[in-house]
Amino acid sequence: MKKPVAVVLVSVFLLFCLPAAPYVGISQGPLSTSVEVGFLTRSIDQNLVVSLPLLGALDSGDDWYRYPGLSMNILYKGRLGSVVAVGVGPTLRMGWEYGEAISFQPGFALQLSLEAAGMMDILFCELAYIPKGWKLLQGTPSSALMEKSTGQFIRFGYRHAF
């Protein structure tokens, strides 16, 4: 398990060395609110997303700060016209509960975004295929909130490029 995770992290680091425009963003999924940073070129979008299950914690009564999540996406984009872009690529979702459990959930992401030429603001919708059979879970979580937040399959958001 350590070797595939190390390969993914090294690959993401190498891709972060590409000459590209950095961006920051915020997004919302069914369970969690996320803040993201990343790099954007005409054909590649890569990001690192930190999530907190704010909405999920409201529904379950758990403490929201106990179940942070992290995801990394590398999306290869193509343009459909002058405004719409479609990206597809691998995603790796991670969630943890301090001292209890850690979860790795690989999958694939599809992203539809509105990116007008000359504008630095981007609206996006991301769909993910995250097979449960690929999940790696170490430990026993005290709540299902961590596993639900790493298995989210849809996000809506906003990004601002610099």
C-alpha positions in Angstrom: 0.0 0.0 0.0 2.9 2.4 0.7 4.4 2.1 -2.7 1.3 3.0 -4.8 0.5 6.0 -2.5 4.1 7.2 -2.8 4.0 6.9 -6.6 0.8 9.0 -6.7 2.2 11.6 -4.4 5.5 11.9 -6.4 3.5 12.1 -9.6 1.3 14.9 -8.2 4.4 16.8 -7.0 6.0 16.5 -10.4 2.9 17.8 -12.1 2.8 20.8 -9.7 6.1 21.8 -11.3 4.4 22.6 -14.7 4.3 26.2 -15.8 0.6 27.0 -15.1 -1.7 29.5 -13.4 -2.4 28.9 -9.8 -5.9 29.1 -8.4 -7.9 28.9 -5.2 -11.5 27.8 -4.9 -14.3 26.7 -2.7 -16.8 23.9 -3.4 -19.8 22.2 -1.8 -20.7 18.5 -1.9 -23.7 16.7 -0.4 -21.8 16.3 2.9 -18.8 18.6 3.0 -17.5 22.0 2.2 -14.1 22.2 0.6 -11.3 24.6 0.0 -8.9 23.9 -2.9 -5.7 25.1 -4.4 -4.3 24.0 -7.8 -2.7 24.8 -11.1 -4.5 25.3 -14.4 -3.3 25.1 -18.0 -5.2 24.9 -21.2 -5.2 21.1 -21.1 -4.4 20.1 -17.4 -6.2 20.9 -14.2 -4.6 19.6 -11.0 -5.7 20.4 -7.5 -5.5 19.5 -3.8 -8.8 19.8 -1.9 -9.2 20.0 1.9 -12.7 19.1 3.0 -14.6 19.3 6.3 -17.9 17.5 6.6 -19.9 20.5 7.8 -23.3 19.4 6.4 -22.8 15.8 7.3 -22.0 16.7 10.9 -25.1 18.8 11.2 -27.2 15.8 10.1 -25.4 13.2 12.3 -24.6 15.3 15.4 -20.8 14.5 15.2 -18.1 17.1 15.6 -17.2 18.4 12.1 -13.5 19.0 12.8 -12.8 15.4 13.7 -13.2 14.0 10.1 -11.1 16.1 7.7 -10.7 14.9 4.1 -8.2 15.5 1.4 -8.4 14.8 -2.3 -6.1 15.1 -5.3 -7.3 15.3 -8.9 -5.3 15.4 -12.1 -7.8 16.2 -14.9 -7.0 16.3 -18.7 -9.2 19.0 -20.2 -10.7 19.6 -23.6 -12.7 22.6 -24.8 -16.2 22.4 -26.1 -16.6 25.8 -27.8 -15.2 28.9 -26.3 -16.6 28.7 -22.8 -17.2 25.1 -21.8 -14.4 22.7 -20.8 -14.6 19.0 -19.9 -11.9 17.3 -17.8 -11.4 13.7 -17.0 -8.8 12.0 -14.9 -7.8 10.1 -11.7 -8.8 11.2 -8.2 -7.5 10.0 -4.8 -9.7 10.7 -1.8 -8.4 10.4 1.8 -10.1 10.8 5.1 -9.0 10.3 8.6 -10.1 10.3 12.2 -7.3 11.1 14.5 -6.1 8.0 16.3 -8.9 5.8 15.0 -8.8 5.3 11.2 -7.5 6.4 7.8 -9.2 5.7 4.5 -7.9 5.9 0.9 -10.4 5.9 -1.9 -9.1 6.1 -5.6 -11.4 6.6 -8.5 -12.0 8.7 -11.6 -13.4 12.2 -11.9 -15.3 14.0 -14.7 -15.5 17.8 -14.5 -17.6 20.2 -16.5 -16.6 23.9 -16.1 -17.4 27.3 -17.5 -14.1 29.1 -18.4 -14.5 32.3 -20.4 -11.4 33.5 -22.2 -9.8 36.4 -20.4 -11.8 35.8 -17.2 -10.1 34.4 -14.2 -13.3 33.0 -12.6 -14.4 29.4 -13.2 -17.6 27.7 -12.2 -17.5 23.9 -12.2 -19.4 20.7 -11.5 -17.4 17.5 -10.7 -18.8 14.0 -10.8 -16.7 11.1 -9.6 -16.8 7.3 -10.0 -15.4 5.9 -6.7 -15.7 2.1 -6.5 -16.1 0.8 -3.0 -14.0 -2.3 -3.9 -10.9 -0.1 -4.3 -11.2 1.4 -0.8 -8.3 0.9 1.6 -9.3 1.4 5.3 -7.0 1.0 8.2 -8.5 1.1 11.7 -12.1 1.3 12.8 -13.8 4.7 12.4 -16.1 5.6 15.3 -18.6 7.2 12.8 -19.6 6.6 9.2 -19.1 10.3 8.5 -15.5 9.8 7.4 -16.3 7.1 4.9 -19.3 9.0 3.5 -17.3 12.2 3.0 -14.5 10.4 1.1 -17.1 8.6 -1.1 -18.8 11.8 -2.3 -19.5 11.7 -6.0 -20.5 15.2 -6.8 -19.2 18.7 -6.1 -20.2 22.2 -7.3 -17.8 25.1 -6.9 -16.0 28.3 -7.8 -12.4 28.9 -8.6 -10.4 32.1 -9.1 -7.2 31.9 -11.1 -4.2 34.3 -10.8 
